[in-house]
Amino acid sequence: MKQVQTVFDVANETPIGAELLADIYAMQAAMPLEARKSPDARRARLVDLLEEKGEHDHDRLRALVASIELRQVALDRLVQDGDARGFTQPVAEVGKARVHQDIFRCAGEEALVRIDGEVRFEPASFQRRLLSFTEARGNA
């Protein structure tokens, strides 16, 4: 019997490139505030962006959207919890931060986990991966 994949499983099997993730955050930041507050508006714009980038397969689009949305939730929690210090800068909008490109690279590749029922990145694992990127360039 074939095991049914959860959205969580699909997200973990669908890495997202750092450049794409950065483009998505930039696109969402440029949206009007009301649209940013609407999950449906964000998702519709996300699908438009993915299609503009050549993604047209329905199953692939669903996997990408699931992965992106869960990774954004986990990344937002990680930054808000202060587990990305040194790789973020506060910006004028309350609760928002500018993040280093390596954060997007890490968020696009790192496994999602559930901690206390919430989708997250395991902080120590995320930080190790993040440091490995900077050490490889001699920037740690």
N, C-alpha and C positions, 0 to 999 in steps of 0.2 A: 504494500500500500504506500502510495506516494505521500510524503509529509507536506502539508500545506505551509507555504512560506508566509511569514508575517511581514508587515511593512518594515518592522525593525530588521528582520533578516535581509530583506531586499536592500535596505539602506546600507547595511554593512557590506553587502556584496557589490555595491555601486560606488566606487571612489569618485570624487569630484576634483577636477584640476584646480589648482590655486588661482589661475587666471580667471577661470569661469566663476569661481566663488567670489573673487574680488569684483568681477563685472556685475554679479547679481547684487552684491551689497551696494555698489555704486548706483545701479539702476533703482533699487528700492529707496535709497537715500534721496534720489531725485524725484520720487513720486510725491504728490501732494499728501499732506499729513493724513487726511481722511482716508485716502486710498491705502496708505501704509498700515492704517489700523484695521483694514478689512482683509481677513485671510483669503477671501475669494478674489479680491482685486489683486493682491500680491501674487496669488497662484496663477491667475490669468496672465498677468504681465510676465511672470516667470516662464510660462509655457510659450508665450510670444517670443521671448528672448531665446529660448532653447531652439525654437523653430527657425528663428533668424540665423542661428548658428549652425543650421543644417540637420537638426534632430527632428525626424518626422515619423519614426516608428512609434506606434502607440505604446507598446510595452516598454520600450526604452525610455520614452518620455515619462511614463508613470514611475519607473524606477528612479530616474534622475530627480523628479520632483520630490519623491519620498525621501531620497537620500539628502537632497539639499535642505528640505524643510527640517528634518530631524537634526542634521548637522548644524543648522543655524540655531536651533533651540539649545543644543548642547554647547555651542560656542558662546552664545549669549550668556548662558549660566556660568561658564568657565571664566569669562571676562568679568562678569558682575561679582563673582566670588573672589576676584583678585588673583586667580591662578595663572594669569598671563602677564603679571607685572614685568616691566622691562621691555615688553613687546607691544604696549598700548600707550596711547596718548588720549587724555580727555579732550572732548570737543564741547562746543557751546551747548548743544542739546543735552539736557539732563538724561542720564542713563545710557548715553552713547559714548563710543570711543573710536579713535582711529587705530587700526591694528597693522602691525608689520606683515609684509607679504608672507613670511614664513608661518604666521598663524594660519593663514588661509591654506597653505600647503599642508600643514599638519592637520587641520580640521577636515580637509578633503580626504585624508588617508587614514586617520586614526579610527580605531574601532569604537563604535558607540556601545555604551553599557547602560544598564539601569541601576541607579543608586537611589535607594529609598523610593522606588517607584517612578523616578524621573529619568528621562533620557539625558545622558551626560557623556562627557569624555572622562575617563579615569584621570584625575589631575596629575598624578606622578608619572604615568605613562605618557601623557600628552607633553609634559615638560621635558621628559627624557628625549622624546622624538624631536621636539622643538630645538633643544640644545644640540642634538646630533646634526641638525641642518646648519646651525650657525657655526659649530665646531668644524664642519667639513669645509667651510669657507674661511675659517680662521677669525670669526667674529664673536666667539663666545666670551 
